[in-house]
Amino acid sequence: EGIDMGPSPTDAALAADLALPIEELELTVRSYNCLKREGVHSVGELMARSEADLLDIRNFGAKSIDEVKAKLAGMGLGLKDSPPGFDPTAAAFDADDNGGTGFMETEQY
């Protein structure tokens, strides 16, 4: 039907990001060592894991999760169970700006 023009530039950029070694994320030594020990070597392998999967890794706790999610969010990516477009850095910092509720109202009722 249509003309096959190959992968779009965004597809190529995404593929390059997924193939990026986790060393390039500049994680803390603890996070990096835990991921390497589990056999996670690329950003794509990291994104295939959920938060629960990562928490099952010995010595990989909430701080490591937050660090990984922030690094991925900086690249426009996320973990397997992260909602699309979710920015953990915005969620962490916006909680104080909403009267202490921890929720952001995006719709008027």
Secondary structure as GFF3:
##gff-version 3
##sequence-region A 1 109
A	DSSP	alpha_helix	9	19	.	.	.	ID=ss1
A	DSSP	three_ten_helix	22	25	.	.	.	ID=ss2
A	DSSP	alpha_helix	29	37	.	.	.	ID=ss3
A	DSSP	alpha_helix	43	47	.	.	.	ID=ss4
A	DSSP	alpha_helix	51	55	.	.	.	ID=ss5
A	DSSP	alpha_helix	62	74	.	.	.	ID=ss6
A	DSSP	alpha_helix	88	94	.	.	.	ID=ss7
A	DSSP	three_ten_helix	95	97	.	.	.	ID=ss8
###
